[in-house]
């Protein structure tokens, strides 16, 4: 990933949030975090992320419903949503795809692969590939 991007990490598991935040900050990106879908939606307008990395199973508002809310707002049309979940059955994958996720990765995940995939998607969006 060449140019600095804004990445919103939405997960209720602190170790995952810390790992992702540190990794993307080391890549030169600005990172904000949220602990659930409601927190995510409250931060969307003020942070204006390029990418949202979204857990699925969270308290208050899960990742599927949060992704649907993001996709219903035309201001967020170009945001890349990456779903991360330990629950990777076909039904869950299908629900996230239907909600509008661009990518689904299963937990546990390889951090280098996640960084690479996000970089590829950002490159494709900006025509840098």
PyMOL CGO cylinders between C-alpha atoms (Angstrom):
from pymol import cmd
from pymol.cgo import CYLINDER

trace = [
    CYLINDER, 0.00, 0.00, 0.00, 1.64, 3.19, -1.09, 0.3, 1, 1, 1, 1, 1, 1,
    CYLINDER, 1.64, 3.19, -1.09, -0.43, 6.22, -0.07, 0.3, 1, 1, 1, 1, 1, 1,
    CYLINDER, -0.43, 6.22, -0.07, -1.66, 6.55, 3.48, 0.3, 1, 1, 1, 1, 1, 1,
    CYLINDER, -1.66, 6.55, 3.48, -5.27, 5.42, 3.93, 0.3, 1, 1, 1, 1, 1, 1,
    CYLINDER, -5.27, 5.42, 3.93, -7.79, 5.60, 6.75, 0.3, 1, 1, 1, 1, 1, 1,
    CYLINDER, -7.79, 5.60, 6.75, -8.69, 2.23, 8.27, 0.3, 1, 1, 1, 1, 1, 1,
    CYLINDER, -8.69, 2.23, 8.27, -11.48, 1.65, 10.79, 0.3, 1, 1, 1, 1, 1, 1,
    CYLINDER, -11.48, 1.65, 10.79, -11.12, -1.59, 12.75, 0.3, 1, 1, 1, 1, 1, 1,
    CYLINDER, -11.12, -1.59, 12.75, -14.37, -2.86, 14.27, 0.3, 1, 1, 1, 1, 1, 1,
    CYLINDER, -14.37, -2.86, 14.27, -13.94, -5.78, 16.67, 0.3, 1, 1, 1, 1, 1, 1,
    CYLINDER, -13.94, -5.78, 16.67, -14.77, -6.52, 20.29, 0.3, 1, 1, 1, 1, 1, 1,
    CYLINDER, -14.77, -6.52, 20.29, -11.62, -8.61, 20.82, 0.3, 1, 1, 1, 1, 1, 1,
    CYLINDER, -11.62, -8.61, 20.82, -8.92, -6.27, 22.15, 0.3, 1, 1, 1, 1, 1, 1,
    CYLINDER, -8.92, -6.27, 22.15, -5.90, -8.43, 21.10, 0.3, 1, 1, 1, 1, 1, 1,
    CYLINDER, -5.90, -8.43, 21.10, -7.12, -8.49, 17.49, 0.3, 1, 1, 1, 1, 1, 1,
    CYLINDER, -7.12, -8.49, 17.49, -7.80, -4.75, 17.50, 0.3, 1, 1, 1, 1, 1, 1,
    CYLINDER, -7.80, -4.75, 17.50, -4.31, -4.08, 18.87, 0.3, 1, 1, 1, 1, 1, 1,
    CYLINDER, -4.31, -4.08, 18.87, -2.62, -6.37, 16.33, 0.3, 1, 1, 1, 1, 1, 1,
    CYLINDER, -2.62, -6.37, 16.33, -4.50, -4.86, 13.39, 0.3, 1, 1, 1, 1, 1, 1,
    CYLINDER, -4.50, -4.86, 13.39, -4.06, -1.27, 14.55, 0.3, 1, 1, 1, 1, 1, 1,
    CYLINDER, -4.06, -1.27, 14.55, -0.32, -1.65, 15.09, 0.3, 1, 1, 1, 1, 1, 1,
    CYLINDER, -0.32, -1.65, 15.09, 0.16, -3.44, 11.79, 0.3, 1, 1, 1, 1, 1, 1,
    CYLINDER, 0.16, -3.44, 11.79, -1.72, -0.91, 9.66, 0.3, 1, 1, 1, 1, 1, 1,
    CYLINDER, -1.72, -0.91, 9.66, -0.12, 2.02, 11.51, 0.3, 1, 1, 1, 1, 1, 1,
    CYLINDER, -0.12, 2.02, 11.51, 3.33, 0.52, 10.76, 0.3, 1, 1, 1, 1, 1, 1,
    CYLINDER, 3.33, 0.52, 10.76, 2.25, 0.41, 7.10, 0.3, 1, 1, 1, 1, 1, 1,
    CYLINDER, 2.25, 0.41, 7.10, 1.75, 4.19, 7.37, 0.3, 1, 1, 1, 1, 1, 1,
    CYLINDER, 1.75, 4.19, 7.37, -2.04, 4.33, 7.67, 0.3, 1, 1, 1, 1, 1, 1,
    CYLINDER, -2.04, 4.33, 7.67, -4.26, 6.28, 10.01, 0.3, 1, 1, 1, 1, 1, 1,
    CYLINDER, -4.26, 6.28, 10.01, -6.26, 3.89, 12.19, 0.3, 1, 1, 1, 1, 1, 1,
    CYLINDER, -6.26, 3.89, 12.19, -9.38, 4.31, 14.30, 0.3, 1, 1, 1, 1, 1, 1,
    CYLINDER, -9.38, 4.31, 14.30, -11.09, 1.54, 16.26, 0.3, 1, 1, 1, 1, 1, 1,
    CYLINDER, -11.09, 1.54, 16.26, -14.61, 0.66, 17.32, 0.3, 1, 1, 1, 1, 1, 1,
    CYLINDER, -14.61, 0.66, 17.32, -15.82, -2.08, 19.64, 0.3, 1, 1, 1, 1, 1, 1,
    CYLINDER, -15.82, -2.08, 19.64, -19.21, -2.79, 18.02, 0.3, 1, 1, 1, 1, 1, 1,
    CYLINDER, -19.21, -2.79, 18.02, -21.45, -1.76, 15.16, 0.3, 1, 1, 1, 1, 1, 1,
    CYLINDER, -21.45, -1.76, 15.16, -22.99, 1.19, 16.95, 0.3, 1, 1, 1, 1, 1, 1,
    CYLINDER, -22.99, 1.19, 16.95, -19.55, 2.56, 17.80, 0.3, 1, 1, 1, 1, 1, 1,
    CYLINDER, -19.55, 2.56, 17.80, -18.57, 2.01, 14.15, 0.3, 1, 1, 1, 1, 1, 1,
    CYLINDER, -18.57, 2.01, 14.15, -21.53, 3.95, 12.78, 0.3, 1, 1, 1, 1, 1, 1,
    CYLINDER, -21.53, 3.95, 12.78, -20.84, 6.79, 15.21, 0.3, 1, 1, 1, 1, 1, 1,
    CYLINDER, -20.84, 6.79, 15.21, -17.27, 7.08, 13.87, 0.3, 1, 1, 1, 1, 1, 1,
    CYLINDER, -17.27, 7.08, 13.87, -17.99, 6.70, 10.14, 0.3, 1, 1, 1, 1, 1, 1,
    CYLINDER, -17.99, 6.70, 10.14, -18.76, 10.35, 9.29, 0.3, 1, 1, 1, 1, 1, 1,
    CYLINDER, -18.76, 10.35, 9.29, -16.03, 11.94, 11.40, 0.3, 1, 1, 1, 1, 1, 1,
    CYLINDER, -16.03, 11.94, 11.40, -13.26, 9.49, 10.42, 0.3, 1, 1, 1, 1, 1, 1,
    CYLINDER, -13.26, 9.49, 10.42, -14.21, 8.88, 6.75, 0.3, 1, 1, 1, 1, 1, 1,
    CYLINDER, -14.21, 8.88, 6.75, -12.46, 5.51, 6.39, 0.3, 1, 1, 1, 1, 1, 1,
    CYLINDER, -12.46, 5.51, 6.39, -11.23, 4.05, 3.12, 0.3, 1, 1, 1, 1, 1, 1,
    CYLINDER, -11.23, 4.05, 3.12, -11.45, 0.56, 4.61, 0.3, 1, 1, 1, 1, 1, 1,
    CYLINDER, -11.45, 0.56, 4.61, -13.54, -0.95, 7.40, 0.3, 1, 1, 1, 1, 1, 1,
    CYLINDER, -13.54, -0.95, 7.40, -12.27, -4.23, 8.84, 0.3, 1, 1, 1, 1, 1, 1,
    CYLINDER, -12.27, -4.23, 8.84, -15.38, -5.73, 10.42, 0.3, 1, 1, 1, 1, 1, 1,
    CYLINDER, -15.38, -5.73, 10.42, -15.83, -8.55, 12.89, 0.3, 1, 1, 1, 1, 1, 1,
    CYLINDER, -15.83, -8.55, 12.89, -19.17, -10.30, 12.52, 0.3, 1, 1, 1, 1, 1, 1,
    CYLINDER, -19.17, -10.30, 12.52, -20.03, -11.48, 16.02, 0.3, 1, 1, 1, 1, 1, 1,
    CYLINDER, -20.03, -11.48, 16.02, -20.16, -8.38, 18.24, 0.3, 1, 1, 1, 1, 1, 1,
    CYLINDER, -20.16, -8.38, 18.24, -22.45, -7.07, 20.96, 0.3, 1, 1, 1, 1, 1, 1,
    CYLINDER, -22.45, -7.07, 20.96, -25.12, -4.41, 20.34, 0.3, 1, 1, 1, 1, 1, 1,
    CYLINDER, -25.12, -4.41, 20.34, -25.00, -4.43, 16.52, 0.3, 1, 1, 1, 1, 1, 1,
    CYLINDER, -25.00, -4.43, 16.52, -23.31, -7.27, 14.64, 0.3, 1, 1, 1, 1, 1, 1,
    CYLINDER, -23.31, -7.27, 14.64, -21.11, -6.99, 11.57, 0.3, 1, 1, 1, 1, 1, 1,
    CYLINDER, -21.11, -6.99, 11.57, -23.78, -8.10, 9.10, 0.3, 1, 1, 1, 1, 1, 1,
    CYLINDER, -23.78, -8.10, 9.10, -26.24, -5.39, 10.17, 0.3, 1, 1, 1, 1, 1, 1,
    CYLINDER, -26.24, -5.39, 10.17, -23.47, -2.80, 10.41, 0.3, 1, 1, 1, 1, 1, 1,
    CYLINDER, -23.47, -2.80, 10.41, -22.30, -3.61, 6.88, 0.3, 1, 1, 1, 1, 1, 1,
    CYLINDER, -22.30, -3.61, 6.88, -25.88, -3.23, 5.66, 0.3, 1, 1, 1, 1, 1, 1,
    CYLINDER, -25.88, -3.23, 5.66, -26.08, 0.20, 7.27, 0.3, 1, 1, 1, 1, 1, 1,
    CYLINDER, -26.08, 0.20, 7.27, -22.80, 1.24, 5.66, 0.3, 1, 1, 1, 1, 1, 1,
    CYLINDER, -22.80, 1.24, 5.66, -24.00, 0.11, 2.24, 0.3, 1, 1, 1, 1, 1, 1,
    CYLINDER, -24.00, 0.11, 2.24, -27.34, 1.92, 2.58, 0.3, 1, 1, 1, 1, 1, 1,
    CYLINDER, -27.34, 1.92, 2.58, -25.54, 5.27, 2.85, 0.3, 1, 1, 1, 1, 1, 1,
    CYLINDER, -25.54, 5.27, 2.85, -24.43, 6.54, -0.58, 0.3, 1, 1, 1, 1, 1, 1,
    CYLINDER, -24.43, 6.54, -0.58, -21.70, 8.61, 1.08, 0.3, 1, 1, 1, 1, 1, 1,
    CYLINDER, -21.70, 8.61, 1.08, -19.98, 5.31, 1.98, 0.3, 1, 1, 1, 1, 1, 1,
    CYLINDER, -19.98, 5.31, 1.98, -20.30, 3.68, -1.46, 0.3, 1, 1, 1, 1, 1, 1,
    CYLINDER, -20.30, 3.68, -1.46, -16.55, 3.50, -2.09, 0.3, 1, 1, 1, 1, 1, 1,
    CYLINDER, -16.55, 3.50, -2.09, -15.54, 2.16, 1.30, 0.3, 1, 1, 1, 1, 1, 1,
    CYLINDER, -15.54, 2.16, 1.30, -14.01, -1.32, 1.25, 0.3, 1, 1, 1, 1, 1, 1,
    CYLINDER, -14.01, -1.32, 1.25, -15.52, -3.63, 3.88, 0.3, 1, 1, 1, 1, 1, 1,
    CYLINDER, -15.52, -3.63, 3.88, -13.44, -6.63, 4.94, 0.3, 1, 1, 1, 1, 1, 1,
    CYLINDER, -13.44, -6.63, 4.94, -15.25, -9.17, 7.11, 0.3, 1, 1, 1, 1, 1, 1,
    CYLINDER, -15.25, -9.17, 7.11, -13.23, -11.14, 9.67, 0.3, 1, 1, 1, 1, 1, 1,
    CYLINDER, -13.23, -11.14, 9.67, -14.88, -13.91, 11.61, 0.3, 1, 1, 1, 1, 1, 1,
    CYLINDER, -14.88, -13.91, 11.61, -14.27, -17.21, 13.34, 0.3, 1, 1, 1, 1, 1, 1,
    CYLINDER, -14.27, -17.21, 13.34, -17.71, -18.14, 12.05, 0.3, 1, 1, 1, 1, 1, 1,
    CYLINDER, -17.71, -18.14, 12.05, -16.97, -19.00, 8.43, 0.3, 1, 1, 1, 1, 1, 1,
    CYLINDER, -16.97, -19.00, 8.43, -19.82, -21.30, 7.40, 0.3, 1, 1, 1, 1, 1, 1,
    CYLINDER, -19.82, -21.30, 7.40, -21.46, -20.77, 4.00, 0.3, 1, 1, 1, 1, 1, 1,
    CYLINDER, -21.46, -20.77, 4.00, -24.53, -19.10, 5.53, 0.3, 1, 1, 1, 1, 1, 1,
    CYLINDER, -24.53, -19.10, 5.53, -22.43, -16.49, 7.33, 0.3, 1, 1, 1, 1, 1, 1,
    CYLINDER, -22.43, -16.49, 7.33, -20.27, -15.86, 4.27, 0.3, 1, 1, 1, 1, 1, 1,
    CYLINDER, -20.27, -15.86, 4.27, -23.40, -15.49, 2.15, 0.3, 1, 1, 1, 1, 1, 1,
    CYLINDER, -23.40, -15.49, 2.15, -25.02, -13.07, 4.60, 0.3, 1, 1, 1, 1, 1, 1,
    CYLINDER, -25.02, -13.07, 4.60, -21.91, -10.87, 4.64, 0.3, 1, 1, 1, 1, 1, 1,
    CYLINDER, -21.91, -10.87, 4.64, -21.63, -10.94, 0.85, 0.3, 1, 1, 1, 1, 1, 1,
    CYLINDER, -21.63, -10.94, 0.85, -25.30, -10.01, 0.51, 0.3, 1, 1, 1, 1, 1, 1,
    CYLINDER, -25.30, -10.01, 0.51, -24.83, -7.23, 3.08, 0.3, 1, 1, 1, 1, 1, 1,
    CYLINDER, -24.83, -7.23, 3.08, -22.05, -5.79, 0.90, 0.3, 1, 1, 1, 1, 1, 1,
    CYLINDER, -22.05, -5.79, 0.90, -18.70, -7.03, 2.19, 0.3, 1, 1, 1, 1, 1, 1,
    CYLINDER, -18.70, -7.03, 2.19, -15.91, -6.91, -0.39, 0.3, 1, 1, 1, 1, 1, 1,
    CYLINDER, -15.91, -6.91, -0.39, -13.86, -9.67, 1.21, 0.3, 1, 1, 1, 1, 1, 1,
    CYLINDER, -13.86, -9.67, 1.21, -14.35, -12.37, 3.84, 0.3, 1, 1, 1, 1, 1, 1,
    CYLINDER, -14.35, -12.37, 3.84, -11.43, -13.77, 5.83, 0.3, 1, 1, 1, 1, 1, 1,
    CYLINDER, -11.43, -13.77, 5.83, -11.66, -16.41, 8.50, 0.3, 1, 1, 1, 1, 1, 1,
    CYLINDER, -11.66, -16.41, 8.50, -10.17, -16.03, 11.98, 0.3, 1, 1, 1, 1, 1, 1,
    CYLINDER, -10.17, -16.03, 11.98, -7.52, -16.98, 12.78, 0.3, 1, 1, 1, 1, 1, 1,
    CYLINDER, -7.52, -16.98, 12.78, -5.98, -15.15, 9.85, 0.3, 1, 1, 1, 1, 1, 1,
    CYLINDER, -5.98, -15.15, 9.85, -2.48, -14.50, 8.56, 0.3, 1, 1, 1, 1, 1, 1,
    CYLINDER, -2.48, -14.50, 8.56, -1.85, -10.79, 9.11, 0.3, 1, 1, 1, 1, 1, 1,
    CYLINDER, -1.85, -10.79, 9.11, 0.47, -10.48, 6.08, 0.3, 1, 1, 1, 1, 1, 1,
    CYLINDER, 0.47, -10.48, 6.08, -2.23, -11.96, 3.84, 0.3, 1, 1, 1, 1, 1, 1,
    CYLINDER, -2.23, -11.96, 3.84, -4.82, -9.51, 5.19, 0.3, 1, 1, 1, 1, 1, 1,
    CYLINDER, -4.82, -9.51, 5.19, -2.49, -6.53, 4.64, 0.3, 1, 1, 1, 1, 1, 1,
    CYLINDER, -2.49, -6.53, 4.64, -1.74, -7.77, 1.12, 0.3, 1, 1, 1, 1, 1, 1,
    CYLINDER, -1.74, -7.77, 1.12, -5.41, -8.26, 0.21, 0.3, 1, 1, 1, 1, 1, 1,
    CYLINDER, -5.41, -8.26, 0.21, -6.38, -4.83, 1.55, 0.3, 1, 1, 1, 1, 1, 1,
    CYLINDER, -6.38, -4.83, 1.55, -3.51, -3.32, -0.42, 0.3, 1, 1, 1, 1, 1, 1,
    CYLINDER, -3.51, -3.32, -0.42, -4.65, -5.06, -3.59, 0.3, 1, 1, 1, 1, 1, 1,
    CYLINDER, -4.65, -5.06, -3.59, -8.21, -3.78, -3.16, 0.3, 1, 1, 1, 1, 1, 1,
    CYLINDER, -8.21, -3.78, -3.16, -7.03, -0.24, -2.46, 0.3, 1, 1, 1, 1, 1, 1,
    CYLINDER, -7.03, -0.24, -2.46, -4.72, -0.38, -5.48, 0.3, 1, 1, 1, 1, 1, 1,
    CYLINDER, -4.72, -0.38, -5.48, -7.53, -1.57, -7.71, 0.3, 1, 1, 1, 1, 1, 1,
    CYLINDER, -7.53, -1.57, -7.71, -9.80, 1.23, -6.44, 0.3, 1, 1, 1, 1, 1, 1,
    CYLINDER, -9.80, 1.23, -6.44, -7.27, 3.94, -7.11, 0.3, 1, 1, 1, 1, 1, 1,
    CYLINDER, -7.27, 3.94, -7.11, -5.95, 2.51, -10.36, 0.3, 1, 1, 1, 1, 1, 1,
    CYLINDER, -5.95, 2.51, -10.36, -2.45, 2.07, -8.91, 0.3, 1, 1, 1, 1, 1, 1,
    CYLINDER, -2.45, 2.07, -8.91, -2.13, -1.60, -9.79, 0.3, 1, 1, 1, 1, 1, 1,
]
cmd.load_cgo(trace, "trace")
